[in-house]
Amino acid sequence: MSTTIATTILQQLGGSRFIAMTGAKNLVAEENALIFRLPENLTKNRISAVGIYLEPSDTYRMKFIRQEGAPTFAIDVVAELDDIYCEDLQRIFAQITGLDTRL
């Protein structure tokens, strides 16, 4: 499996600066996506994971997830947005999570 798309998504978010600014961790490359965890105690709505998926239209779908702890371990989709252009990834990420992606 190629990690080219996930690497490109990370670069569009800001690369290593994005990771440092947001605390993103456990980055996973999928076929057409980048998925990562966030420190939920720092985000709006306690968002704990984000998935960014490249669509056939060459736009992105962003999925923001909150995982509730024991005893239920429920997963809630806080927001899911479609038709996002690469230049809007950082702005939308910051708007939904409350985390700045750059100084």
Buried (B, 14 or more C-beta within 10 A) or exposed (E): EEBEBBBEBBEBBBEEEBBEBBBBEEBEBBEBBBBBBBBBEEBEBBBBBBBBBBEEEEBBBBBBBBBEEEEEEEEEEBBEBEEBEBEBBBEBBBEBBEBEBEE
